[in-house]
């Protein structure tokens, strides 16, 4: 049994237009890729707190994003206004960020300049342009009705009651949306 995460999310940040384009799927078993764009910048509250992470002096900042409160530690000595996932806009690279519940946490393990650019190719998949709200509405519908949807896709279950129990636990989405 595979206990790893089957990540289907790819995030592109355009610093010139201040937009984020997200490519995602409703679930790993769904073939269609949904694409939505968002342009609202993250508003950070810069704090005076500092800590050392490795050899870096990092400063704290907080924000509310995706229905969660986040605390980030960024390093101004690395003047890259970026971080993991959709986090960006601080006066230094985000070295560590976590939500207030401790459920989600990212920590930088390596930072180096690569000669090659990232190649993203999913030309074999159908791309559907939607709004962020439409995507999360469809994703919620899939998770709420996944057994019935999986059955229409040809999946069979020896014990449907057990399958419903197994799949009844909601995924802990990084962005909390209806």
N, CA, C and O of each residue as an XYZ file, in Angstrom:
712
protein
N       0.841     -1.175      0.000
C       0.000      0.000      0.000
C       0.886      1.238      0.000
O       1.844      1.315      0.769
N       0.578      2.201     -0.849
C       1.339      3.441     -0.951
C       0.784      4.456      0.033
O      -0.400      4.786     -0.021
N       1.625      4.956      0.931
C       1.183      5.942      1.911
C       1.689      7.336      1.584
O       1.509      8.252      2.386
N       2.313      7.524      0.436
C       2.847      8.830      0.070
C       1.775      9.728     -0.505
O       0.665      9.285     -0.801
N       2.114     10.981     -0.659
C       1.213     11.957     -1.239
C       1.300     11.876     -2.754
O       2.389     11.799     -3.322
N       0.161     11.894     -3.391
C       0.116     11.932     -4.850
C      -0.215     13.368     -5.242
O      -1.373     13.720     -5.465
N       0.812     14.169     -5.318
C       0.638     15.580     -5.601
C       0.313     15.788     -7.072
O       0.997     15.259     -7.948
N      -0.731     16.558     -7.336
C      -1.122     16.854     -8.711
C      -1.011     18.347     -9.002
O      -1.431     18.802    -10.066
N      -0.464     19.094     -8.090
C      -0.449     20.548     -8.153
C       0.869     21.087     -8.714
O       1.952     20.653     -8.319
N       0.755     22.044     -9.646
C       1.914     22.780    -10.142
C       1.531     24.261    -10.104
O       0.482     24.653    -10.614
N       2.398     25.081     -9.491
C       2.143     26.509     -9.328
C       3.195     27.294    -10.105
O       4.395     27.066     -9.948
N       2.734     28.220    -10.944
C       3.616     29.116    -11.684
C       3.397     30.535    -11.179
O       2.265     31.017    -11.133
N       4.480     31.201    -10.800
C       4.398     32.579    -10.307
C       4.991     33.508    -11.354
O       6.138     33.337    -11.767
N       4.205     34.494    -11.783
C       4.673     35.492    -12.734
C       4.870     36.795    -11.966
O       3.900     37.451    -11.586
N       6.126     37.165    -11.741
C       6.410     38.343    -10.934
C       6.157     39.647    -11.684
O       5.950     40.685    -11.055
N       6.169     39.612    -13.010
C       5.913     40.830    -13.779
C       4.443     41.211    -13.716
O       4.110     42.379    -13.513
N       3.556     40.228    -13.890
C       2.118     40.515    -13.859
C       1.513     40.318    -12.474
O       0.328     40.589    -12.274
N       2.319     39.846    -11.507
C       1.851     39.582    -10.145
C       0.701     38.568    -10.117
O      -0.235     38.693     -9.326
N       0.789     37.564    -10.993
C      -0.243     36.527    -11.023
C       0.355     35.167    -10.667
O       1.555     34.929    -10.799
N      -0.518     34.306    -10.221
C      -0.172     32.911     -9.948
C      -1.110     32.057    -10.788
O      -2.329     32.214    -10.722
N      -0.540     31.154    -11.578
C      -1.336     30.224    -12.366
C      -1.168     28.840    -11.761
O      -0.050     28.353    -11.593
N      -2.284     28.218    -11.439
C      -2.281     26.910    -10.798
C      -2.835     25.868    -11.752
O      -3.897     26.050    -12.347
N      -2.095     24.767    -11.889
C      -2.544     23.594    -12.637
C      -2.778     22.511    -11.593
O      -1.880     22.201    -10.810
N      -3.974     21.933    -11.573
C      -4.278     20.911    -10.571
C      -5.337     19.968    -11.120
O      -5.982     20.242    -12.133
N      -5.494     18.874    -10.437
C      -6.515     17.888    -10.771
C      -7.446     17.754     -9.581
O      -7.061     18.059     -8.452
N      -8.657     17.304     -9.820
C      -9.592     17.101     -8.714
C      -9.083     16.015     -7.780
O      -9.292     16.080     -6.568
N      -8.421     15.025     -8.342
C      -7.845     13.905     -7.590
C      -6.856     13.213     -8.520
O      -6.949     13.371     -9.737
N      -5.916     12.454     -7.977
C      -4.928     11.792     -8.838
C      -5.539     10.882     -9.911
O      -4.941     10.702    -10.972
N      -6.715     10.310     -9.653
C      -7.314      9.386    -10.634
C      -8.054     10.111    -11.754
O      -8.489      9.470    -12.711
N      -8.205     11.415    -11.661
C      -8.896     12.210    -12.682
C      -7.872     12.661    -13.710
O      -6.798     13.139    -13.346
N      -8.194     12.515    -14.995
C      -7.217     12.837    -16.036
C      -7.177     14.318    -16.385
O      -6.127     14.810    -16.799
N      -8.276     15.046    -16.236
C      -8.311     16.444    -16.640
C      -7.488     17.314    -15.701
O      -7.499     17.136    -14.483
N      -6.774     18.261    -16.303
C      -6.035     19.268    -15.546
C      -6.859     20.549    -15.549
O      -7.286     21.023    -16.602
N      -7.074     21.091    -14.382
C      -7.785     22.349    -14.256
C      -6.762     23.463    -14.066
O      -5.761     23.290    -13.371
N      -7.023     24.599    -14.688
C      -6.102     25.722    -14.639
C      -6.880     26.952    -14.185
O      -7.923     27.293    -14.744
N      -6.347     27.606    -13.159
C      -6.947     28.875    -12.741
C      -5.842     29.858    -12.382
O      -4.730     29.485    -12.009
N      -6.200     31.124    -12.513
C      -5.241     32.192    -12.254
C      -5.763     33.066    -11.126
O      -6.965     33.311    -11.020
N      -4.857     33.528    -10.291
C      -5.225     34.459     -9.229
C      -4.223     35.602     -9.213
O      -3.050     35.427     -9.543
N      -4.705     36.771     -8.824
C      -3.823     37.926     -8.873
C      -3.724     38.674     -7.557
O      -3.007     39.671     -7.469
N      -4.419     38.219     -6.545
C      -4.364     38.957     -5.284
C      -3.047     38.672     -4.560
O      -2.731     37.519     -4.266
N      -2.288     39.723     -4.278
C      -1.025     39.501     -3.578
C      -1.272     39.125     -2.119
O      -2.300     39.476     -1.539
N      -0.336     38.422     -1.549
C      -0.430     38.059     -0.144
C       0.002     39.264      0.680
O       1.048     39.859      0.418
N      -0.795     39.619      1.662
C      -0.461     40.741      2.534
C       0.198     40.202      3.794
O      -0.396     39.427      4.544
N       1.426     40.623      4.012
C       2.220     40.152      5.130
C       2.282     41.202      6.229
O       2.300     42.401      5.950
N       2.316     40.751      7.474
C       2.640     41.614      8.599
C       4.055     41.244      9.022
O       4.304     40.134      9.492
N       4.983     42.193      8.850
C       6.378     41.955      9.209
C       6.548     42.161     10.714
O       6.106     43.170     11.264
N       7.186     41.205     11.368
C       7.389     41.260     12.811
C       8.861     41.516     13.115
O       9.709     41.399     12.231
N       9.161     41.862     14.351
C      10.543     42.122     14.751
C      11.253     40.861     15.236
O      12.464     40.886     15.460
N      10.527     39.768     15.401
C      11.117     38.521     15.890
C      12.157     37.999     14.907
O      11.980     38.078     13.691
N      13.249     37.463     15.458
C      14.288     36.850     14.627
C      14.642     35.489     15.199
O      14.420     35.208     16.377
N      15.194     34.662     14.343
C      15.726     33.361     14.752
C      16.833     32.986     13.780
O      16.909     33.520     12.673
N      17.679     32.075     14.198
C      18.718     31.558     13.307
C      18.256     30.223     12.753
O      17.838     29.336     13.497
N      18.335     30.095     11.453
C      18.062     28.825     10.785
C      19.319     28.523      9.977
O      19.616     29.206      8.996
N      20.044     27.509     10.391
C      21.357     27.257      9.804
C      22.235     28.458     10.109
O      22.340     28.888     11.258
N      22.862     28.993      9.075
C      23.725     30.169      9.264
C      22.998     31.475      8.953
O      23.618     32.538      8.928
N      21.677     31.402      8.714
C      20.915     32.580      8.315
C      20.180     33.208      9.490
O      19.653     32.505     10.352
N      20.150     34.523      9.517
C      19.300     35.243     10.453
C      17.978     35.482      9.741
O      17.927     36.140      8.701
N      16.913     34.943     10.311
C      15.603     35.024      9.670
C      14.656     35.885     10.493
O      14.731     35.928     11.721
N      13.777     36.559      9.793
C      12.786     37.428     10.407
C      11.402     36.815     10.221
O      11.148     36.102      9.250
N      10.514     37.105     11.169
C       9.163     36.543     11.137
C       8.205     37.460     10.397
O       8.362     38.681     10.389
N       7.215     36.844      9.777
C       6.108     37.556      9.150
C       4.886     36.654      9.247
O       5.008     35.429      9.235
N       3.715     37.258      9.342
C       2.482     36.470      9.402
C       1.527     36.921      8.306
O       1.601     38.046      7.813
N       0.638     36.020      7.944
C      -0.400     36.317      6.962
C      -1.549     35.344      7.168
O      -1.412     34.322      7.841
N      -2.665     35.681      6.582
C      -3.786     34.743      6.487
C      -3.952     34.454      5.007
O      -4.101     35.367      4.195
N      -3.926     33.173      4.666
C      -4.040     32.773      3.265
C      -4.750     31.428      3.197
O      -4.433     30.514      3.958
N      -5.703     31.309      2.291
C      -6.400     30.043      2.090
C      -7.161     29.577      3.314
O      -7.345     28.375      3.506
N      -7.607     30.508      4.149
C      -8.366     30.144      5.336
C      -7.509     29.707      6.514
O      -8.034     29.217      7.514
N      -6.195     29.879      6.408
C      -5.282     29.505      7.489
C      -4.403     30.696      7.854
O      -4.129     31.560      7.021
N      -3.966     30.731      9.111
C      -3.002     31.732      9.561
C      -1.618     31.097      9.460
O      -1.408     29.970      9.907
N      -0.672     31.835      8.865
C       0.667     31.328      8.604
C       1.724     32.211      9.271
O       1.557     33.427      9.365
N       2.801     31.596      9.726
C       3.981     32.315     10.183
C       5.151     31.872      9.319
O       5.447     30.684      9.200
N       5.810     32.862      8.718
C       6.961     32.588      7.847
C       8.214     33.155      8.482
O       8.174     34.153      9.201
N       9.322     32.500      8.203
C      10.650     32.994      8.576
C      11.414     33.180      7.278
O      11.628     32.226      6.529
N      11.825     34.419      7.016
C      12.478     34.747      5.750
C      13.859     35.341      6.021
O      14.126     35.894      7.088
N      14.728     35.206      5.015
C      16.120     35.658      5.129
C      16.377     36.805      4.161
O      16.523     36.571      2.961
N      16.436     38.047      4.656
C      16.707     39.191      3.776
C      18.055     39.111      3.075
O      18.245     39.729      2.027
N      19.001     38.351      3.642
C      20.312     38.253      2.980
C      20.242     37.442      1.681
O      21.187     37.460      0.892
N      19.126     36.729      1.453
C      18.867     36.092      0.155
C      17.706     36.880     -0.455
O      16.547     36.551     -0.201
N      17.994     37.918     -1.258
C      16.967     38.850     -1.723
C      16.086     38.288     -2.841
O      15.976     38.866     -3.923
N      15.473     37.164     -2.553
C      14.544     36.526     -3.491
C      13.173     36.536     -2.817
O      12.994     35.869     -1.798
N      12.201     37.276     -3.357
C      10.898     37.413     -2.690
C       9.980     36.216     -2.949
O       8.847     36.380     -3.400
N      10.476     35.027     -2.665
C       9.731     33.823     -3.018
C       9.725     32.845     -1.857
O      10.435     33.014     -0.865
N       8.903     31.820     -2.011
C       8.800     30.762     -1.021
C       8.065     29.591     -1.619
O       7.789     29.571     -2.819
N       7.742     28.608     -0.788
C       7.052     27.425     -1.299
C       5.591     27.726     -1.627
O       5.032     28.744     -1.218
N       4.999     26.806     -2.376
C       3.579     26.876     -2.735
C       3.295     28.236     -3.363
O       3.985     28.609     -4.311
N       2.330     28.979     -2.888
C       1.960     30.265     -3.469
C       2.505     31.438     -2.654
O       2.165     32.591     -2.914
N       3.335     31.145     -1.687
C       3.845     32.194     -0.803
C       4.953     32.978     -1.485
O       5.907     32.410     -2.017
N       4.804     34.308     -1.456
C       5.783     35.195     -2.083
C       5.566     36.594     -1.545
O       4.585     36.867     -0.853
N       6.500     37.477     -1.873
C       6.306     38.883     -1.570
C       6.987     39.395     -0.314
O       6.771     40.543      0.072
N       7.801     38.575      0.333
C       8.560     39.049      1.491
C       9.914     39.591      1.029
O      10.370     39.238     -0.059
N      10.561     40.433      1.821
C      11.854     40.999      1.414
C      13.020     40.040      1.647
O      14.057     40.423      2.190
N      12.836     38.817      1.237
C      13.856     37.782      1.377
C      13.214     36.418      1.179
O      11.993     36.273      1.238
N      14.044     35.440      0.947
C      13.561     34.081      0.678
C      12.935     33.465      1.923
O      13.494     33.560      3.015
N      11.765     32.828      1.756
C      11.121     32.121      2.863
C      11.920     30.850      3.128
O      12.068     30.003      2.248
N      12.429     30.728      4.341
C      13.227     29.561      4.732
C      12.341     28.524      5.416
O      12.530     27.320      5.245
N      11.367     29.009      6.199
C      10.432     28.108      6.889
C       9.080     28.805      6.960
O       9.008     30.018      7.155
N       8.004     28.025      6.799
C       6.649     28.569      6.958
C       5.752     27.443      7.457
O       5.873     26.295      7.029
N       4.848     27.794      8.372
C       3.918     26.798      8.924
C       2.594     27.472      9.232
O       2.541     28.669      9.515
N       1.521     26.684      9.173
C       0.224     27.217      9.575
C       0.110     27.146     11.098
O       0.893     26.461     11.756
N      -0.865     27.855     11.645
C      -0.990     27.977     13.098
C      -1.362     26.672     13.789
O      -1.173     26.546     14.999
N      -1.885     25.703     13.052
C      -2.247     24.419     13.663
C      -1.086     23.430     13.646
O      -1.148     22.383     14.292
N      -0.030     23.761     12.911
C       1.093     22.834     12.785
C       0.821     21.712     11.797
O       1.591     20.756     11.709
N      -0.259     21.825     11.065
C      -0.621     20.800     10.085
C       0.245     20.876      8.843
O       0.672     19.853      8.308
N       0.502     22.088      8.389
C       1.300     22.315      7.186
C       2.574     23.034      7.566
O       2.541     24.056      8.252
N       3.714     22.493      7.112
C       4.987     23.149      7.371
C       5.935     22.868      6.212
O       6.058     21.737      5.743
N       6.588     23.912      5.771
C       7.617     23.800      4.743
C       8.919     24.316      5.339
O       8.924     25.278      6.107
N      10.025     23.666      4.977
C      11.329     24.175      5.362
C      12.290     23.954      4.207
O      12.364     22.864      3.640
N      13.021     25.000      3.870
C      13.992     24.936      2.791
C      15.130     23.998      3.191
O      15.696     24.128      4.277
N      15.460     23.057      2.315
C      16.564     22.139      2.605
C      17.769     22.408      1.713
O      18.885     22.013      2.052
N      17.560     23.078      0.569
C      18.666     23.371     -0.322
C      18.261     24.527     -1.229
O      17.088     24.698     -1.559
N      19.235     25.299     -1.615
C      18.989     26.441     -2.483
C      20.181     26.573     -3.401
O      21.298     26.819     -2.946
N      19.950     26.409     -4.706
C      21.036     26.566     -5.664
C      20.462     27.011     -6.996
O      19.301     26.749     -7.308
N      21.278     27.674     -7.761
C      20.859     28.128     -9.082
C      21.094     26.998    -10.073
O      22.192     26.448    -10.159
N      20.066     26.665    -10.804
C      20.149     25.611    -11.806
C      20.347     26.224    -13.184
O      19.801     27.285    -13.486
N      21.125     25.555    -14.008
C      21.351     26.035    -15.377
C      20.113     25.815    -16.247
O      19.835     26.598    -17.155
N      19.381     24.751    -15.964
C      18.211     24.410    -16.782
C      16.941     24.979    -16.179
O      16.814     25.107    -14.961
N      16.001     25.320    -17.054
C      14.704     25.768    -16.589
C      13.798     24.560    -16.410
O      13.988     23.518    -17.038
N      12.817     24.720    -15.545
C      11.847     23.671    -15.281
C      10.961     23.463    -16.511
O      10.408     24.424    -17.045
N      10.829     22.236    -16.954
C       9.963     21.923    -18.091
C       8.688     21.268    -17.567
O       8.744     20.249    -16.879
N       7.560     21.849    -17.892
C       6.263     21.325    -17.465
C       5.502     20.949    -18.716
O       5.144     21.816    -19.513
N       5.253     19.675    -18.895
C       4.570     19.220    -20.095
C       3.505     18.204    -19.706
O       3.803     17.087    -19.281
N       2.286     18.618    -19.860
C       1.180     17.671    -19.695
C       0.249     17.843    -20.894
O      -0.972     17.912    -20.755
N       0.863     17.909    -22.071
C       0.109     18.151    -23.296
C      -0.817     16.993    -23.650
O      -1.712     17.137    -24.482
N      -0.596     15.836    -23.010
C      -1.459     14.694    -23.273
C      -2.754     14.763    -22.472
O      -3.624     13.910    -22.646
N      -2.902     15.750    -21.606
C      -4.081     15.859    -20.757
C      -4.962     17.016    -21.213
O      -4.492     17.987    -21.805
N      -6.230     16.886    -20.926
C      -7.174     17.957    -21.221
C      -7.010     19.062    -20.174
O      -6.966     18.786    -18.975
N      -6.921     20.308    -20.632
C      -6.799     21.456    -19.736
C      -8.110     22.224    -19.740
O      -8.618     22.590    -20.800
N      -8.650     22.464    -18.572
C      -9.917     23.160    -18.446
C      -9.681     24.435    -17.648
O      -9.261     24.380    -16.492
N      -9.950     25.584    -18.264
C      -9.789     26.863    -17.572
C     -11.029     27.131    -16.729
O     -12.152     27.101    -17.231
N     -10.814     27.393    -15.450
C     -11.897     27.665    -14.516
C     -11.453     28.786    -13.579
O     -10.290     29.190    -13.584
N     -12.385     29.276    -12.783
C     -12.000     30.187    -11.713
C     -11.567     29.334    -10.525
O     -11.865     28.142    -10.457
N     -10.870     29.958     -9.606
C     -10.442     29.243     -8.397
C     -11.667     28.727     -7.643
O     -11.669     27.589     -7.173
N     -12.698     29.547     -7.525
C     -13.921     29.141     -6.834
C     -14.561     27.927     -7.520
O     -14.989     26.993     -6.842
N     -14.630     27.934     -8.866
C     -15.203     26.796     -9.595
C     -14.385     25.533     -9.356
O     -14.944     24.452     -9.171
N     -13.052     25.671     -9.360
C     -12.204     24.500     -9.133
C     -12.489     23.880     -7.771
O     -12.702     22.671     -7.669
N     -12.495     24.704     -6.726
C     -12.719     24.161     -5.394
C     -14.133     23.625     -5.219
O     -14.343     22.684     -4.453
N     -15.095     24.199     -5.908
C     -16.468     23.681     -5.862
C     -16.506     22.277     -6.486
O     -17.120     21.367     -5.930
N     -15.851     22.106     -7.639
C     -15.804     20.796     -8.286
C     -14.997     19.794     -7.461
O     -15.356     18.619     -7.386
N     -13.916     20.252     -6.848
C     -13.098     19.367     -6.019
C     -13.901     18.893     -4.804
O     -13.862     17.713     -4.454
N     -14.623     19.810     -4.165
C     -15.470     19.448     -3.025
C     -16.518     18.424     -3.459
O     -16.759     17.446     -2.751
N     -17.145     18.647     -4.629
C     -18.139     17.710     -5.137
C     -17.523     16.334     -5.348
O     -18.133     15.322     -5.005
N     -16.311     16.290     -5.912
C     -15.663     15.002     -6.126
C     -15.437     14.295     -4.793
O     -15.767     13.117     -4.656
N     -14.882     14.995     -3.816
C     -14.592     14.356     -2.528
C     -15.865     13.931     -1.797
O     -15.880     12.905     -1.117
N     -16.924     14.714     -1.936
C     -18.181     14.354     -1.275
C     -18.869     13.173     -1.942
O     -19.643     12.464     -1.299
N     -18.595     12.954     -3.233
C     -19.284     11.913     -3.998
C     -18.316     10.946     -4.663
O     -18.652     10.353     -5.688
N     -17.141     10.777     -4.113
C     -16.088     10.038     -4.809
C     -16.418      8.575     -5.077
O     -16.022      8.060     -6.123
N     -17.115      7.887     -4.197
C     -17.417      6.477     -4.441
C     -18.327      6.347     -5.658
O     -18.064      5.528     -6.539
N     -19.391      7.142     -5.717
C     -20.300      7.102     -6.862
C     -19.572      7.482     -8.150
O     -19.773      6.852     -9.188
N     -18.725      8.512     -8.084
C     -17.981      8.941     -9.275
C     -17.001      7.855     -9.700
O     -16.872      7.568    -10.890
N     -16.317      7.256     -8.748
C     -15.366      6.186     -9.069
C     -16.081      4.995     -9.700
O     -15.538      4.357    -10.602
N     -17.282      4.691     -9.240
C     -18.050      3.583     -9.833
C     -18.389      3.887    -11.291
O     -18.347      2.987    -12.131
N     -18.728      5.154    -11.610
C     -19.017      5.506    -13.005
C     -17.762      5.435    -13.868
O     -17.847      5.315    -15.090
N     -16.589      5.512    -13.220
C     -15.317      5.418    -13.938
C     -14.875      3.960    -14.118
O     -13.845      3.696    -14.738
N     -15.646      3.023    -13.580
C     -15.312      1.615    -13.748
C     -14.687      0.950    -12.540
O     -14.377     -0.240    -12.588
N     -14.495      1.688    -11.455
C     -13.956      1.086    -10.237
C     -15.021      0.190     -9.607
O     -16.210      0.509     -9.622
N     -14.574     -0.930     -9.057
C     -15.485     -1.813     -8.326
C     -14.962     -1.979     -6.899
O     -13.760     -1.904     -6.644
N     -15.871     -2.199     -6.010
C     -15.531     -2.334     -4.594
C     -16.130     -3.627     -4.072
O     -17.322     -3.877     -4.248
N     -15.311     -4.450     -3.431
C     -15.823     -5.699     -2.865
C     -16.708     -5.413     -1.661
O     -17.666     -6.142     -1.403
N     -16.395     -4.372     -0.938
C     -17.200     -3.970      0.212
C     -17.384     -2.460      0.138
O     -16.537     -1.694      0.599
N     -18.512     -2.042     -0.452
C     -18.737     -0.614     -0.670
C     -18.843      0.144      0.643
O     -18.424      1.299      0.719
N     -19.389     -0.474      1.669
C     -19.487      0.192      2.964
C     -18.091      0.483      3.532
O     -17.846      1.552      4.091
N     -17.188     -0.483      3.378
C     -15.811     -0.292      3.840
C     -15.112      0.779      2.999
O     -14.342      1.583      3.524
N     -15.384      0.783      1.699
C     -14.797      1.797      0.816
C     -15.280      3.189      1.204
O     -14.491      4.133      1.229
N     -16.566      3.324      1.506
C     -17.098      4.624      1.943
C     -16.442      5.069      3.245
O     -16.127      6.245      3.423
N     -16.238      4.110      4.155
C     -15.593      4.428      5.426
C     -14.148      4.874      5.185
O     -13.691      5.859      5.764
N     -13.438      4.142      4.330
C     -12.051      4.457      4.016
C     -11.926      5.832      3.372
O     -11.002      6.586      3.674
N     -12.867      6.152      2.480
C     -12.806      7.414      1.738
C     -13.629      8.525      2.375
O     -13.781      9.590      1.776
N     -14.161      8.308      3.563
C     -14.989      9.335      4.196
C     -14.151     10.432      4.835
O     -14.634     11.546      5.039
N     -12.902     10.123      5.152
C     -12.037     11.116      5.767
C     -11.677     12.167      4.719
O     -11.181     11.848      3.638
N     -11.938     13.419      5.065
C     -11.648     14.506      4.147
C     -10.151     14.751      4.120
O      -9.472     14.620      5.139
N      -9.648     15.103      2.970
C      -8.241     15.429      2.839
C      -7.977     16.763      3.527
O      -8.848     17.633      3.530
N      -6.835     16.936      4.089
C      -6.464     18.168      4.771
C      -5.882     19.147      3.749
O      -4.664     19.288      3.638
N      -6.744     19.809      3.020
C      -6.330     20.701      1.955
C      -5.541     21.873      2.513
O      -5.842     22.378      3.595
N      -4.530     22.301      1.769
C      -3.729     23.436      2.206
C      -4.527     24.727      2.162
O      -4.306     25.617      2.984
N      -5.451     24.844      1.216
C      -6.346     25.992      1.156
C      -7.736     25.510      1.518
O      -8.270     24.598      0.885
N      -8.316     26.116      2.525
C      -9.653     25.727      2.994
C     -10.686     26.525      2.235
O     -10.833     27.727      2.455
N     -11.401     25.870      1.346
C     -12.449     26.522      0.545
C     -13.686     25.649      0.563
O     -13.599     24.438      0.762
N     -14.838     26.266      0.354
C     -16.095     25.473      0.337
C     -16.127     24.468     -0.789
O     -17.105     23.735     -0.935
